[in-house]
């Protein structure tokens, strides 16, 4: 094997250390002035550890480790290596003794355990001395006054908290000095972690701050739910501490963030739920080695689908979007992390409203699995231009389903929305129509063609969160439709993980609904964003604009006539409806009328066709804007 320069130096040191351990073992066993003279008769077997132990160390990888970050695990490796070397040496001695080999007669049996103990001390001690030396070499000198470290309390005395403390010691760029830990586990109170006191739970933050002079609180609980994060953040802010947080578990596992990248608290953190337990083997079962097509790949959901699918072993990942800039951005991102096991990435511009373009794309790539995320989603815009919503959301889905049936695509997943339930908007009606088309095709073909329905995702383009952030940055009042308006919210990575999980189902013609948790009042969301911006909600003006056409106070995730069944995943439900399939011939004829109205921009005809197809009178003409109410 090849050694690094440091590995070669360690090997030479170990040879010297083992030699010293051999001499030391004899010195401990024999009380003699001339220890070398005592050793001479036994040298043929006494040198066995010098031959065996370096080989065992190589096998255990002791010369390929980064000892700057040595920990208990590395110490365990050293113990295992030295123990194994001692057993091998002693076994060889037994064999040689049975053969009456030179040096075996009278050899003390205590030699091998004594030598192993001394070797362990010398080899292990050298590694941790090396770690200490490397850490001190990287640590800034004490006269560096340009960036004094900020006294910091760490909320969470677990693995993440310990990692923060260790990194703060090594990396001056973190600019923090851990002066105390806060942890809600009463068993830890009063103990120490890495020499730093654990003061206790949340009720001890004020005392810990006064005692240590802390000016900052770092929340180090990457897998904690949002309720715990909110409680920790509020407890720090209430006493005037600046509050930051380590990346969440999804960011750490996905490799997009490192524990050292301490950042400001975000809305995602406050609304975070317990991590999604995804069955990787199940996902790999239908994605590994497959050609996967993602439409709308330049959007928030589509791009995250592409990111997560890329890690699950597809042979080819096809990403498509009608936006050149968005498609280029996601293609560049996917290509940046190229490895030998990475899938082939194909990026294609395609307008799904064109049956010819869709057929050409699908014929060329022949996808095994399709995730259909392309859609128009902004309710007010779809109300003003219903024909555009129909062409993209309904006709585009029909085009893609027809093309997928043509090439034998075995699995089709439509990304739907809670606005498709009892729709009061054109956008919701067109997505409901897309659901019906997908499920009826799946039932007819007896293939897992399914829809996944969920609510709002945080941070998507045009959603309420970036709008509020923009309004705050510009000094504008926050605009909210109604003080009682609520919405379901979920982070984009969580939603996509659950979409992929639902996509593994073999059922045909069903809708899968993601557990969105409890609905969130929009005014509460606005106040959270205000606080995260370092402002007081009392100082920010809020304007209630009233419900716009196509909007309602509360969203629903399922129809009354849908049968809700639990699935193997706790956060995914199956909704089965006898109405989902619909009569194909009737729908095809009505779709032709709908498409004609959409392509001729006949808004009234479009609305009338939607009402006829869905049997709903709720897709009405646009209403006048309501009066504006202001509050502070």
N, C-alpha and C positions, 0 to 999 in steps of 0.2 A: 504494500500500500504506500501511497505518497504521504509524506508528513509536511505540515506547514513548518516554517522556521521555528515557531514557538513550540510545536509538537516535538521537533527534534531536540530542542533544548530540554523539554520536560523528560524525554526519554533518557537523555544523558544524565539528568539529575536523578531519575529513578534508579538507574544503575548504581550511582554513587550511594543513594539512600538505602538500597537493598544490601549493598556491601557493608555499610555501617550497621544495618540491622543485624546482619550475620555476626559481625564482631561483637555487637552489643548483647546478642543472645548468649554467646559464649561467656562474655564478661559477667552476665547475671547468673549463669549456671555454675561457673567455676570461679573460685576465689583464688586467683593466681596473679603474680606480678607480671609474668611474661605470657600474656593471653595468646599471642601469635604462636608461641611454642605449643601451647595446649591445643590450639586449633589444627596444627599441621597434620596429625594423623587422620583427622576427619574431613579434610578439605575435599576429597572427591565427592562426598555426599553433601557437605556443608554448602557447596556452591550450587546445589540444585535450585534454590530459590532465585539465584542470580540469572539462571538460564530460563526458568519457567515463568517467573512473575512478569517480566517485560512482555512475553508473548501473550499472556492472559490479559494484560493491560491493553494491548492492541486489540484483542478480540472484544473487550468490553468498551472500546472506543474512548479510552481515557486521553488519547492524544488528538482527538477531533472535537473536543468540547470547548465552548467559550466560557472560560473560568471567571470572567468578569462578573458573570451572573450566577456563580455557583450558589447552590442552595442545598436543602436537605436531600433533594433528589440526587444531586451530584455526589453528595456524601454517601448516599446509599449505594451508588455505583462503585465508589472506591472500596467500600466495605465488601461488596459482593466480589469485586475483582481480587482483592487481597485474600479474602477467604477461600475463593476458588483456587488461587495460586498456591496457598498453603496446603490445601487438601491434595492437589495434584503432586506437589513436591513430596508430601508425606507418603502418598501412595507409591510413587516411584522408589522412595527409600525402602518401603516394605518389600517391593519386588527385588531390589538390589540386595537387601539383607538376606532374602531367601536364596540368592545366588552366591552368597558369601563374597560379595564384591568388596574391593578395598575401601576402607573408611567406614564400614558399617558396624564393625565390631566395637562395642562399648559406646556407640553414639547415643547421647542422652535423648530420651523420648520427649523431653520438654523443650528441645531446641526449636522445633517447628512452630508451636504456638507462641513462644517468646519472639521468634523472628517475625512472625506475622503481626504481632501486636506492635512491634517497633516499626515495621514497614508501614503499617497503617498510620501511625503517628507522623512519620516522616513524609510519606506521600500525600496523605490528606492534609497535613499541616501546610505543605508547600502550596497546594492549590488554593487554600483559603488565604494564605499570605499573599499569593499572587492577586487574588480578588481585591484584597485590601489595598495593595500597591496600585493596582489599576484604578480603583475608585479614587484614591487620593491624588493620583496623577491627573485625573479628569476634573477634580474638584477645584473651583476657583480659589485664588489666594484670599486671605482674610482682609486684605486692604482694598478689595474691590468695592468701592462705595457708589459706583454708578447705578447699579441695580440691586439695592438691598432686598433680600428675600422678604416676602410678606408672611407674617406669622399667620398660620392657617390651622383651623380645626378641620378634621376629616370626619364626616358623618358616615359611619360604616367601618367597623373594625374587622372586616373579613379579608378575603383574598384581594379584592380590588383596593381596599383601603391600605393594606400592607404594600401592594404594588406601587401605589401613589407615593407612600412614604419612602420606599427604596429608591424610586426614580427621582424624587425630589433631592435626595442626598447626592445622587450621581450627576444629575443634569441641572446645571446652573440656569439654563434657558427656561426652565419651568418657573423660576423666580418665586418659589414658595418654600417655607420652612414649616414642617409639620410640628406643631407644639402640643397637640392633644387630639384624642379620638373621642367621638360620640357614638354610642351604640345602644340600641334598645334592648339588647340581651342582658338581663340583670346579672347573669353569671360572669359577665366580663367586667363589670363595674369594679374599679379600683385596681385592676391588673394592668400590665404593660404590654404593649406590642412594639417590637423593635426598640425597646427602651423608652417609649413614649406612653404617657399615662392615658388610660381609658377612663374618662370622667363619669360616664353613665349615659342615660338616655336623653331624650329631648329636653326634659326639665332641667338638665344640667348645663345647657348651652350657655346661658347667661353667666353662671358661675365660672365655667371653663374659660369663657371669653375674658372675664375680669382677671382671672388668675394668671392667664398666659399672655394677655395683651393681644389676642388674636384679632385680626381685622378682616378675615375672610373665612368662609365655610365652603368646603368642597364636598359635594354629595357623591360618595363612592358606593353606589348600590346599583350596578348595571342591570340587574334582573328584577329589581323591585317594581311593583305596579305604580301607576301614576298617583294614587292616593297617598302612598308613602312618600313619594318624591315631593308632592305638594306640601305635606306636613313638615318635611325637613326644610324645604325652601322657606316656608312661612316662618318657621321658628328662627331661622337665621336672619331673615329680613326684619323681623319684629324687633330685634335688638341692634339693628344697624349694620350687620355684617354684609359684605359683598358675598354673593352666592354664585358658585359655579358647580359644574357637574362633570363626571367622567362619561365617556360615550356609553350608549346602551348596549345590551348584549347582542342585538342583531348587528350593530355596526362593528362590534369587536369580532364576532364570529365570521362576518362577511369580509373581514379584512379591509374595510373602508376606513376604519379608525384604529388608533392605538390608545391604550389606557393613559398614556402621557398627554394626550391632546385634550386637556381640560378646557371646557368651553362654557359659554353662558347657557343658562337654562332655557330650553325652548318649550313651545306649546306641546310638541310631541311628547316631551318628558312628563308634563303634567297630566296628559291624557293617556299615558302609557298603561298598557295592561300586562298581565303576566305573559312571559314569552310564549309564542306559539310552538307547540311540540309537533313538529312536522315529521311524518314517517318518510325518511329519506329513501329507504328501500322501496317503498310503494311508488314514490315519485320516479325513482330511477327505473322502475319496472316499465313505465310507459313512455319515458322520455329518453332513456339511454339508448344510443344508437339510432334514434329516430331523426327524421327531417321535420323540423318544427317551424311553422309560420306564425309570426306575430304581426297582426295589422294594427295600425295606429301606434307603431313602435316609437314614434317621436314624442308621444304624450306621456303624462305622468304614470299612468298604469302600464301602458305598453312598454315603456323603457324599463321599468322595474321588472316586468315579466321577462324581458330579454336578459336582464342582468342575472336574475335567479335561475332561469332555464339554462343559461350558459354554463352554470356550475354543475348541472345534473347529467352531463354526459351525452347530449345529442350529437349525432353525426354532423348535421348541418342546421344552422339557425338562420332562417330567412326573416329579415325585418323589412317592413314596408310602411310607407307613409306618403301622404300627398304633399307634405311640406319638405322641400329640398333641404332647408336649413336644419330642421329637426331630425331628418333622416341622417344627414351628414354627422350631426353631433353624436347620435347614439351609435353610429357605425364606428366613429373614432374612439368612443369610450370602450366599446366591446373589443376593438382591436388592440387597445393599449395593454391589456392583460393577457397577451398571447402566450400560451404554453404548448408543449408538445401534445397535451391531451385536449386542448381547446378545440371546439367545433369550428367547422368552416362557416364563415359569416358571409351571407349574401344580402346586400342591401339593394332594394328596388323601389323606385318611385312608382306609385300606383294610385289612381283614383278609383275607389271601390264602386263609385256610381256608374262606372263604365263596365258593362258586362264583358266587352271585348278585352279590355285591359286586365280584368280580373281573371278571365279564362286563360289568357296568355301567361300570366304570372303563375297560376296554379299548374298549368300544363307543363311549364318549364321546370318548376321546382318539385312538383309532386309531393306535397307535404303529407306526412303520416298523421300529424296533429296540428290543429289550427286553434290559436287563441285570437278571437276577434274582438279587439279593443277599439277599433276605429269608430268614432261616433261624433256627432254634434251634441254637446251636453248643456250649453248655456240656455236656460229656460227663456229669458226675455228675448234673446236673438231668434230662437226657434219660433216664438210666438209671432214675431214680426215677419219672419220668412218661413212659413210652415212648409212650403215646397222644398226648400233646401234640406230641412230636417228629414222629410220623407225620403228624398233621394239618397241621403247618406245613411240614415239609421235603418230604414226599412228596405229600400230597393238595393242598397249596397249589401245588406245581409243576404237578401235573396240571391244576388249575383254570386256571392261567395259560397253559399250553400250549393247552388247549382254546379259551380266549378268543382267543389270538393266531392260532390257525388260522382261527377264525371271521371275523376281520377282515383276514386276509391279511398279517399281520406277516411281513416278509421276512427278518428276522434275529433270532435268540434266543440269548443267551449266559447260561448257568447258571454261577454262581459255586460251585465245588465245593471239596473239601478232601482232603488226603492221608488223612484218616481213612476215606474211602470205599474205600480199597484194602484188600481182605481184612478187612472190618470186624469188630472185636471189641466194638463198642459200638452201642447203638441209634442214636446220632447218626450214626455212620459208615454204618450200614446204611441209614438213611433218605436220606442224601445219595447213597449208591450207587444207591438206587432212583430218586432224582431224576435222576441221570445217565442211567440206562437209559431213563427216560421221555422225556427231552429228545432223546437220540440216536435213539431209535426214531421219534419224531415227525419229526425232521429227515430221516431216510432215507425215510420214507414220503412226505413232502411234497417231497423233493428240494430242500430249502432249507438254508442254513447255520444250522442249529440245533445248537449245540455247547456243550460244557462246558469250563471252565477249572479245572484242579486245581492246588492249591498248598498249602503248609504254613502255619505260624503267621506272623502279622504282628505287628510290634512295636507296643505301645501300644494295641492294641484293647481295648475294655471287657471286663473280666473275665479278661484274659490274664495270664500269669505276671509280666510286668514291673510293671504297676501294683500287683499283689498284693504283690510283694517290696517295692516302694517304700512301700506302706502299712504293711507290717510293720516296716520300718526306722523309719519316722516315729513309730510307736507304741511302739518299743522292744521289739517282739515277736521271737521267734526266727523265722528263715526256714524255711518248710515246703517240702520237696522230696520227691517220691515215692520216688526211688531214686538212689543216687550215680552209677549208670551211665545214667540216663535221658538221652536226647538228643532234640532236636527241630530241624526246619528252621525258619529264621527269615528274614524279609524285611521291609523297611520298607513301610508302606502305600502311599506314592506310587509306589515301584518296582513293587509288585504290580499296582497299578491301571494303570500305563503299559503293562505287559506284557499285562494283560487286554484293554485296548483294542486292542493290536497283534494279539493272537490273534483278537479279534472281527472283524478285517478279512478273515479267511479265507473263501473261497468253498466249502470242503469241507463235506460234509454227514455228520452222524452220527459225528463224531470227538471225541476228548477232547484238549485241549491242556494240556500240563504245563509249568509255569514252572520254569526252572532256579533252584533254591533255594540253590545252593552246597553247602558242606559242612554236615552236621548239627552242632549246637552242644550241648555238654554243659550241662545245666541248672545244675549246680553251678558251672561256669565263668561262666555268665551271672550267677548270683547274686553271685559274687565281684566281677565287673565293676561291678554295681550298688552293692555295698558301697563300693568304692573311689570311684566317682563321687559317693557321698554324703559323701566325706571321712573315711571310717572304714577300719579295718583288718579284713580278713576274719578274722584270728585272734581278734578281740574279739567276734565276732558268733556267736551260737549257731545251729546248723542242725539242724532236726528232719527225719529221714527217716520219712515216714508210710507208705511202702509204696504199691504201685499200687492205685488205686481201681477199682471195677467199670467195665469198658469202656476202661481205659487199658492201654498197653503201653510197653515200654522204648524202642522205636524205631519211627518211622513210615516208611512206604514211599510212594513217589509213583506207582508203576505196578504192574500185575499181571504175572506171568510170561508169560501168554498174550498180552499186548498187544504189538503191533509198534511200536517206537519209531522215528520218522523225523524227521530234521532239517527245520526250516522255514527260510524266508528270514531269520528273526530268530534270532540266535545263542542267545538265552536262552528260546526257546519251542520245545518239542518236540510232535510230533503222535503220539498213541497210538491206534492202530487195533485194534479188537477185533471178531472175528466174533460174540462173545457179547453185544456192547453193545446190539444192537437188541431181541432177545427176541421171542417170539411175542405179538402184540398181544392176541389174543382171550384167551389164558390169563392174561396180565398184568392185563387189565381185570377179569376175574372175580375174581382173587386180590386186586386192589386194593379191590374192593367189600367182600370179607371183612375186609381189613385196616382199612378205614375204619369198618366196623361195630364192630370190636373197639376201635378208638381212641375212637369217640364214646361208647361205653358204658363206657370206662375199664377194659376187661378186659385187664390187662397181660399175662397169660399168653397170651391169644389173639393179642395184638399180636406178641409175640415169636415165637410159633409161625408166624404168617403171614409174618413177615420171613424166618424160616428157610426156609419153603417157597418163597417167591419168589426168594430169593438163593441157595438151595441151600447154606446155611451153617449149621453147628451152633454157630457162635461167639457168636451173640447169645443168651447164656444168662441164666439168672436172676441177680439181683444177688448178689454174693458178700459175705461178712462182711468188715468192715474189718480190715486187717492190723495187726500190732503196731507201735508207734511206737518208733523208734530215735533217740536224741539224740546230737549230736556238737557239739564246739566247736572 
